[in-house]
Amino acid sequence: MNRLLLSGSLLQRNAPRYTPAGLQALDLVIQHQSEVEQAGQPRQVSLEIKALAIGDITAKLAAMPLGSEARFAGFLASARNGRGWLFHVTEVEPVA
């Protein structure tokens, strides 16, 4: 199963574009910070991940102010250039 759930803030959002199939797409950067336990020890985790949203969800993400906290869900795939990963966001739930 390839499913990623990540809480974080919307750090960057590029201008909307369209896929060759005519679907609206948004390139994003999501920032996450938390503390997790690893091998019985607390560990601070901080990351920025490139993300992509395609289709109807783009309207919801386009309306979110930068810096908004949310829970993002989707899947990981190889980036277009084959270097690294890209988080494909399929669901977003703003956190109040």
DAKASUL-V379930 format. One record per residue. N is the residue number from 0. RES is the residue in one letter. SS is DSSP state (a for helix, b for strand, c for the rest). Layout:
# DAKASUL-V379930
n: {N & N}
res: {RES & RES}
ss: {SS & SS}
This chain:
# DAKASUL-V379930
n: {0 & 1 & 2 & 3 & 4 & 5 & 6 & 7 & 8 & 9 & 10 & 11 & 12 & 13 & 14 & 15 & 16 & 17 & 18 & 19 & 20 & 21 & 22 & 23 & 24 & 25 & 26 & 27 & 28 & 29 & 30 & 31 & 32 & 33 & 34 & 35 & 36 & 37 & 38 & 39 & 40 & 41 & 42 & 43 & 44 & 45 & 46 & 47 & 48 & 49 & 50 & 51 & 52 & 53 & 54 & 55 & 56 & 57 & 58 & 59 & 60 & 61 & 62 & 63 & 64 & 65 & 66 & 67 & 68 & 69 & 70 & 71 & 72 & 73 & 74 & 75 & 76 & 77 & 78 & 79 & 80 & 81 & 82 & 83 & 84 & 85 & 86 & 87 & 88 & 89 & 90 & 91 & 92 & 93 & 94 & 95}
res: {M & N & R & L & L & L & S & G & S & L & L & Q & R & N & A & P & R & Y & T & P & A & G & L & Q & A & L & D & L & V & I & Q & H & Q & S & E & V & E & Q & A & G & Q & P & R & Q & V & S & L & E & I & K & A & L & A & I & G & D & I & T & A & K & L & A & A & M & P & L & G & S & E & A & R & F & A & G & F & L & A & S & A & R & N & G & R & G & W & L & F & H & V & T & E & V & E & P & V & A}
ss: {c & c & c & b & b & b & b & b & b & b & b & b & b & c & c & c & b & b & c & c & c & c & c & b & b & b & b & b & b & b & b & b & b & b & b & b & b & b & c & c & b & b & b & b & b & b & b & b & b & b & b & b & b & b & c & c & a & a & a & a & a & a & a & c & c & c & c & c & b & b & b & b & b & b & b & b & b & b & c & c & c & c & c & c & b & b & b & b & b & b & b & b & b & b & c & c}
